[in-house]
């Protein structure tokens, strides 16, 4: 009886240890952070970077102006921590970025404003 109880305790400790290790592997080593891009220009290419959290990541952009519904996905299910974004938004648009990770953490950038440029090739044509 004593041998069986000892076996059961060792088995239970092994199961708990495996569960603890699996949970530790899904905990981020660093908090999720997204950098606020600088020099964002209309139809320009901007480097978006983030760190921490648990991949895969989803990155979205959103408008702060309720009269200009804009927003969209820059990446979904990526394991990278950076991407190049062609900013197909008009100059003057206030935006912010959000990143979501596999561990259900979210990080949001500071607000930034799209700066003007002579390039309008990425903007929808009115017709």
Backbone as a chain_set.jsonl record, in Angstrom:
{"seq": "XXXXXXXXXXXXXXXXXXXXXXXXXXXXXXXXXXXXXXXXXXXXXXXXXXXXXXXXXXXXXXXXXXXXXXXXXXXXXXXXXXXXXXXXXXXXXXXXXXXXXXXXXXXXXXXXXXXXXXXXXXXXXXX", "coords": {"N": [[0.828, -1.191, 0.0], [1.959, 1.213, 0.766], [3.899, 1.554, -1.214], [2.314, 1.925, -3.5], [1.03, 4.348, -2.83], [3.248, 6.054, -2.766], [4.038, 5.891, -5.435], [1.757, 7.076, -6.648], [1.954, 9.712, -5.642], [4.383, 10.534, -6.754], [3.683, 10.389, -9.463], [1.649, 12.293, -9.554], [3.128, 14.611, -8.865], [4.823, 14.736, -11.108], [2.951, 15.216, -13.169], [1.936, 17.71, -12.352], [4.296, 19.189, -12.557], [4.796, 19.068, -15.336], [2.537, 20.442, -16.282], [2.995, 22.971, -15.129], [5.381, 23.725, -16.426], [4.469, 23.855, -19.083], [2.642, 25.957, -18.885], [4.383, 28.007, -18.16], [5.815, 28.295, -20.493], [4.024, 29.628, -22.12], [3.848, 32.083, -21.048], [4.687, 35.464, -21.429], [8.063, 36.596, -21.792], [8.679, 39.205, -21.768], [6.772, 42.238, -21.428], [4.169, 43.068, -23.775], [4.772, 45.476, -26.245], [4.274, 48.191, -28.44], [5.876, 50.222, -30.793], [5.611, 53.72, -31.395], [5.281, 54.903, -34.584], [7.434, 57.135, -36.447], [7.606, 60.01, -38.614], [5.51, 59.406, -40.459], [4.084, 59.277, -43.55], [1.727, 60.231, -46.086], [1.003, 57.732, -48.345], [3.557, 56.819, -48.011], [6.179, 54.542, -46.951], [6.322, 52.934, -43.914], [8.116, 51.746, -41.116], [6.949, 49.455, -38.865], [7.222, 48.445, -35.567], [7.385, 46.12, -32.847], [7.535, 44.494, -29.604], [8.094, 41.817, -27.226], [5.517, 39.936, -25.472], [3.601, 37.111, -26.767], [4.038, 35.339, -29.676], [1.716, 34.086, -32.184], [1.179, 37.364, -33.71], [-1.235, 40.021, -34.144], [-1.709, 42.944, -35.951], [-3.155, 46.093, -35.976], [-4.475, 49.136, -37.425], [-6.014, 52.189, -36.449], [-8.392, 54.867, -36.609], [-8.621, 58.05, -34.999], [-10.57, 59.816, -35.461], [-13.944, 60.142, -35.401], [-15.539, 60.852, -37.527], [-14.298, 60.006, -39.771], [-14.307, 57.059, -40.665], [-11.94, 54.742, -40.41], [-9.537, 52.21, -40.597], [-7.88, 49.113, -40.139], [-6.365, 45.92, -40.841], [-2.95, 45.261, -40.483], [-1.358, 43.074, -40.265], [-1.879, 39.614, -39.615], [-1.578, 36.879, -37.521], [1.207, 36.787, -37.583], [4.631, 35.957, -36.936], [6.696, 37.6, -36.877], [8.365, 40.6, -35.653], [8.219, 43.037, -36.731], [7.163, 45.107, -39.484], [6.707, 46.364, -42.823], [4.781, 49.082, -43.726], [2.682, 50.401, -46.106], [1.338, 53.435, -46.091], [-1.747, 54.012, -46.707], [-3.413, 56.226, -46.246], [-4.917, 59.455, -45.926], [-3.15, 62.612, -45.698], [-3.033, 64.325, -42.589], [-4.7, 62.669, -41.19], [-5.402, 61.31, -38.057], [-4.009, 58.667, -36.316], [-3.624, 55.479, -34.622], [-1.796, 52.592, -33.547], [-2.381, 49.13, -32.842], [-1.422, 46.143, -31.226], [-1.966, 42.71, -30.872], [-1.464, 39.765, -29.03], [-0.813, 36.181, -28.87], [-1.184, 35.422, -26.277], [-3.299, 36.897, -25.349], [-2.652, 39.566, -24.729], [-2.552, 43.115, -25.139], [-1.249, 45.936, -26.834], [-0.928, 49.42, -27.355], [-0.076, 52.058, -29.544], [1.15, 55.45, -29.262], [-0.775, 58.28, -30.318], [-0.519, 59.387, -33.689], [0.019, 61.554, -36.512], [-0.707, 61.453, -39.932], [1.52, 62.651, -42.257], [1.764, 65.131, -44.904], [2.449, 64.389, -48.39], [3.737, 64.433, -51.751], [2.936, 62.25, -53.088], [0.139, 60.563, -54.155], [-0.676, 58.185, -55.039], [-1.547, 55.894, -53.686], [-3.983, 56.444, -52.637], [-7.582, 56.274, -52.694], [-9.308, 56.948, -55.731], [-11.518, 59.579, -56.48], [-14.592, 59.532, -58.062]], "CA": [[0.0, 0.0, 0.0], [2.852, 2.357, 0.842], [4.526, 1.701, -2.526], [1.306, 2.501, -4.404], [0.855, 5.755, -2.456], [4.45, 6.747, -3.205], [3.926, 5.974, -6.89], [0.722, 8.058, -6.954], [2.477, 11.04, -5.324], [5.376, 10.858, -7.79], [2.948, 10.623, -10.706], [0.972, 13.582, -9.404], [4.154, 15.651, -8.951], [5.252, 14.799, -12.496], [1.878, 15.862, -13.93], [1.941, 19.121, -11.961], [5.507, 19.774, -13.121], [4.579, 19.228, -16.778], [1.562, 21.527, -16.445], [3.655, 24.234, -14.779], [6.303, 24.045, -17.512], [3.697, 24.254, -20.262], [2.102, 27.291, -18.613], [5.51, 28.941, -18.173], [6.214, 28.532, -21.868], [3.085, 30.538, -22.768], [3.934, 33.38, -20.387], [5.693, 36.274, -22.115], [9.237, 36.959, -21.011], [8.623, 40.663, -21.699], [5.426, 42.73, -21.75], [3.932, 43.451, -25.163], [4.938, 46.914, -26.464], [4.371, 48.595, -29.84], [6.513, 51.523, -30.922], [4.889, 54.714, -32.185], [6.126, 55.238, -35.732], [7.697, 58.553, -36.691], [7.689, 60.371, -40.03], [4.499, 58.681, -41.229], [3.619, 60.152, -44.629], [0.716, 59.744, -47.015], [1.532, 56.821, -49.368], [4.932, 56.453, -47.7], [6.386, 53.252, -46.297], [6.714, 53.119, -42.519], [8.491, 50.536, -40.394], [6.198, 49.266, -37.626], [7.941, 47.485, -34.734], [6.849, 45.8, -31.528], [8.351, 43.504, -28.904], [7.482, 41.152, -26.08], [4.323, 39.146, -25.742], [3.704, 35.746, -27.266], [3.542, 35.232, -31.044], [1.637, 35.035, -33.294], [0.663, 38.702, -33.449], [-2.118, 40.714, -35.081], [-1.456, 44.382, -35.864], [-4.23, 46.882, -36.569], [-4.413, 50.591, -37.297], [-7.335, 52.761, -36.205], [-8.499, 56.319, -36.646], [-9.148, 58.715, -33.812], [-11.615, 60.72, -35.93], [-15.176, 59.376, -35.599], [-16.15, 61.224, -38.8], [-13.55, 59.346, -40.846], [-14.109, 55.665, -40.253], [-10.817, 54.08, -41.063], [-8.878, 51.203, -39.78], [-7.674, 47.871, -40.858], [-5.342, 44.997, -40.376], [-1.646, 45.308, -41.137], [-0.858, 41.692, -40.266], [-2.591, 38.69, -38.729], [-0.896, 35.595, -37.372], [2.635, 36.88, -37.901], [5.595, 35.668, -35.885], [7.686, 38.679, -36.961], [8.163, 41.709, -34.714], [8.24, 44.279, -37.502], [6.623, 45.015, -40.833], [6.692, 47.605, -43.586], [3.389, 49.467, -43.966], [2.421, 51.494, -47.039], [0.283, 54.181, -45.404], [-2.762, 54.417, -47.692], [-4.307, 57.125, -45.519], [-4.634, 60.838, -46.322], [-2.454, 63.513, -44.779], [-3.895, 64.918, -41.567], [-5.436, 61.622, -40.474], [-4.841, 60.873, -36.779], [-4.09, 57.207, -36.202], [-2.827, 54.758, -33.626], [-1.604, 51.179, -33.854], [-2.59, 48.17, -31.762], [-0.915, 44.796, -31.462], [-2.559, 41.689, -30.016], [-0.643, 38.564, -29.104], [-1.448, 34.89, -28.618], [-1.498, 35.343, -24.857], [-4.367, 37.887, -25.163], [-2.177, 40.883, -24.315], [-2.732, 44.16, -26.142], [-0.466, 47.157, -26.652], [-1.38, 50.482, -28.251], [0.903, 53.127, -29.732], [0.676, 56.818, -29.08], [-1.411, 58.846, -31.509], [0.353, 60.069, -34.64], [-0.717, 62.165, -37.614], [-0.124, 61.212, -41.248], [2.052, 63.89, -42.815], [1.53, 65.236, -46.346], [3.483, 64.084, -49.375], [3.275, 64.648, -53.126], [2.465, 60.958, -53.609], [-1.27, 60.248, -53.885], [-0.949, 56.958, -55.8], [-2.156, 54.851, -52.854], [-5.295, 56.893, -52.166], [-8.674, 55.978, -53.63], [-9.67, 58.057, -56.626], [-12.938, 59.927, -56.414], [-15.015, 59.526, -59.437]], "C": [[0.871, 1.252, 0.0], [3.511, 2.61, -0.506], [3.559, 2.337, -3.505], [1.096, 3.976, -4.092], [2.049, 6.578, -2.908], [4.443, 6.928, -4.721], [2.917, 7.05, -7.292], [1.212, 9.481, -6.7], [3.497, 11.453, -6.375], [4.696, 11.158, -9.124], [2.262, 11.982, -10.665], [1.97, 14.732, -9.512], [4.657, 15.819, -10.38], [4.216, 15.524, -13.351], [1.833, 17.349, -13.618], [3.143, 19.833, -12.576], [5.349, 20.019, -14.621], [3.613, 20.376, -17.036], [2.169, 22.888, -16.154], [4.618, 24.657, -15.875], [5.562, 24.497, -18.752], [3.133, 25.657, -20.08], [3.205, 28.336, -18.667], [5.938, 29.262, -19.592], [5.26, 29.466, -22.59], [3.042, 31.898, -22.077], [4.999, 34.211, -21.094], [6.873, 36.576, -21.2], [9.301, 38.474, -20.837], [7.197, 41.107, -21.994], [5.345, 43.156, -23.22], [3.975, 44.97, -25.286], [4.971, 47.153, -27.964], [4.94, 50.003, -29.885], [5.631, 52.451, -31.765], [5.779, 55.1, -33.36], [6.318, 56.748, -35.86], [7.79, 58.775, -38.199], [6.746, 59.552, -40.901], [3.934, 59.632, -42.275], [2.6, 59.44, -45.51], [1.402, 58.971, -48.143], [3.0, 56.47, -49.159], [4.985, 55.087, -47.039], [6.954, 53.516, -44.912], [7.055, 51.774, -41.9], [7.74, 50.502, -39.075], [6.908, 48.177, -36.836], [7.244, 47.296, -33.393], [7.739, 44.74, -30.904], [7.564, 42.911, -27.748], [6.279, 40.326, -26.484], [4.64, 37.761, -26.252], [3.182, 35.708, -28.697], [2.56, 34.072, -31.17], [0.932, 36.328, -32.896], [-0.331, 39.131, -34.534], [-1.905, 42.197, -34.856], [-2.542, 45.11, -36.635], [-3.886, 48.357, -36.504], [-5.837, 51.098, -37.184], [-7.271, 54.27, -36.242], [-9.032, 56.84, -35.322], [-10.318, 59.631, -34.167], [-12.889, 59.928, -36.201], [-15.874, 59.708, -36.925], [-15.446, 60.593, -39.996], [-13.3, 57.9, -40.444], [-12.996, 55.025, -41.065], [-10.217, 53.097, -40.085], [-8.716, 49.955, -40.599], [-6.56, 47.065, -40.255], [-4.068, 45.189, -41.177], [-1.042, 43.913, -41.226], [-1.703, 40.878, -39.295], [-1.828, 37.374, -38.703], [0.58, 35.623, -37.706], [3.484, 36.547, -36.681], [6.718, 36.7, -35.894], [7.394, 39.734, -35.904], [8.371, 43.052, -35.423], [7.593, 44.021, -38.855], [6.746, 46.373, -41.504], [5.252, 47.872, -44.011], [3.359, 50.604, -44.972], [1.17, 52.203, -46.532], [-0.689, 54.752, -46.442], [-3.846, 55.249, -47.009], [-3.933, 58.554, -45.879], [-3.891, 61.622, -45.246], [-3.468, 64.134, -43.822], [-4.668, 63.901, -40.751], [-4.705, 61.258, -39.191], [-5.068, 59.39, -36.6], [-3.368, 56.714, -34.957], [-2.789, 53.302, -34.035], [-1.889, 50.341, -32.618], [-2.005, 46.834, -32.182], [-1.54, 43.878, -30.417], [-1.692, 40.448, -30.148], [-1.454, 37.33, -28.771], [-1.88, 34.751, -27.162], [-2.544, 36.353, -24.424], [-3.908, 39.198, -24.509], [-2.39, 41.846, -25.473], [-1.818, 45.323, -25.8], [-0.927, 48.15, -27.713], [-0.306, 51.558, -28.328], [0.302, 54.458, -29.302], [0.028, 57.267, -30.389], [-0.34, 59.493, -32.382], [-0.502, 60.574, -35.795], [0.029, 61.888, -38.912], [0.269, 62.561, -41.848], [1.834, 63.927, -44.333], [2.733, 64.783, -47.169], [2.89, 64.373, -50.752], [2.692, 63.367, -53.727], [1.014, 60.719, -53.186], [-1.66, 58.916, -54.54], [-1.668, 55.876, -54.996], [-3.576, 55.203, -52.41], [-6.376, 56.541, -53.174], [-8.972, 57.199, -54.501], [-11.157, 58.319, -56.492], [-13.435, 60.02, -57.851], [-16.441, 59.507, -59.55]], "O": [[0.563, 2.231, -0.679], [3.669, 3.764, -0.905], [3.956, 3.213, -4.272], [0.993, 4.783, -5.015], [1.874, 7.697, -3.39], [4.799, 7.993, -5.227], [3.193, 7.851, -8.185], [0.904, 10.377, -7.487], [3.484, 12.593, -6.839], [5.096, 12.082, -9.832], [2.298, 12.731, -11.641], [1.69, 15.727, -10.18], [4.893, 16.946, -10.817], [4.578, 16.364, -14.175], [1.705, 18.167, -14.529], [3.018, 20.957, -13.061], [5.735, 21.078, -15.116], [3.853, 21.199, -17.92], [1.887, 23.856, -16.859], [4.668, 25.837, -16.222], [5.994, 25.442, -19.413], [3.144, 26.458, -21.015], [2.987, 29.438, -19.168], [6.378, 30.378, -19.871], [5.648, 30.055, -23.598], [2.277, 32.772, -22.483], [6.102, 33.719, -21.335], [6.71, 36.783, -19.998], [9.9, 38.971, -19.883], [6.481, 40.429, -22.732], [6.345, 43.554, -23.819], [3.304, 45.677, -24.534], [5.623, 46.405, -28.694], [4.536, 50.871, -29.112], [4.991, 52.018, -32.723], [6.901, 55.568, -33.165], [5.471, 57.533, -35.434], [8.023, 57.837, -38.962], [7.139, 59.061, -41.959], [3.371, 60.671, -41.934], [2.616, 58.217, -45.655], [2.284, 59.504, -48.816], [3.624, 55.882, -50.043], [3.962, 54.545, -46.621], [7.943, 54.233, -44.759], [6.366, 50.781, -42.133], [7.873, 51.412, -38.256], [7.171, 47.099, -37.368], [6.596, 48.208, -32.88], [8.589, 44.155, -31.574], [6.519, 43.426, -27.347], [6.05, 40.053, -27.662], [5.777, 37.294, -26.184], [2.011, 36.009, -28.929], [2.574, 33.164, -30.339], [0.203, 36.389, -31.907], [-0.274, 38.67, -35.674], [-1.917, 42.667, -33.718], [-2.819, 44.795, -37.793], [-3.113, 48.79, -35.65], [-6.76, 50.513, -37.75], [-6.24, 54.875, -35.947], [-9.789, 56.166, -34.623], [-10.983, 60.162, -33.277], [-12.923, 59.124, -37.133], [-16.708, 58.934, -37.394], [-15.955, 60.648, -41.116], [-12.228, 57.556, -39.947], [-13.129, 54.806, -42.269], [-10.409, 53.198, -38.873], [-9.356, 49.783, -41.637], [-5.907, 47.471, -39.295], [-4.103, 45.269, -42.405], [-0.299, 43.612, -42.16], [-2.18, 41.392, -38.282], [-1.478, 36.828, -39.749], [1.152, 34.597, -38.074], [3.1, 36.822, -35.544], [7.59, 36.682, -35.025], [6.306, 39.76, -35.327], [8.661, 44.065, -34.787], [7.488, 42.882, -39.309], [6.872, 47.4, -40.838], [4.588, 47.005, -44.58], [3.942, 51.661, -44.729], [0.077, 51.636, -46.544], [-0.472, 55.837, -46.981], [-5.039, 54.999, -47.178], [-2.76, 58.844, -46.115], [-3.992, 61.331, -44.054], [-4.603, 64.427, -44.196], [-5.235, 64.247, -39.715], [-3.518, 60.931, -39.225], [-6.195, 58.909, -36.719], [-2.603, 57.445, -34.329], [-3.649, 52.834, -34.782], [-1.668, 50.781, -31.489], [-2.083, 46.445, -33.347], [-1.63, 44.222, -29.238], [-1.238, 40.114, -31.243], [-2.634, 37.418, -28.431], [-2.837, 34.039, -26.858], [-2.663, 36.636, -23.232], [-4.686, 39.858, -23.82], [-2.406, 41.445, -26.637], [-1.631, 45.658, -24.631], [-1.273, 47.765, -28.83], [0.297, 51.926, -27.321], [-0.892, 54.565, -29.02], [0.272, 56.679, -31.443], [0.622, 60.072, -31.878], [-1.607, 60.083, -36.025], [1.245, 62.065, -38.988], [-0.542, 63.484, -41.932], [1.731, 62.88, -44.973], [3.872, 64.793, -46.701], [1.678, 64.536, -50.891], [2.027, 63.41, -54.762], [0.707, 60.68, -51.994], [-2.839, 58.566, -54.586], [-2.336, 55.023, -55.581], [-4.287, 54.356, -51.869], [-6.118, 56.512, -54.377], [-8.891, 58.339, -54.042], [-11.957, 57.388, -56.4], [-12.745, 60.538, -58.73], [-16.972, 59.5, -60.661]]}, "num_chains": 1, "name": "protein.A"}
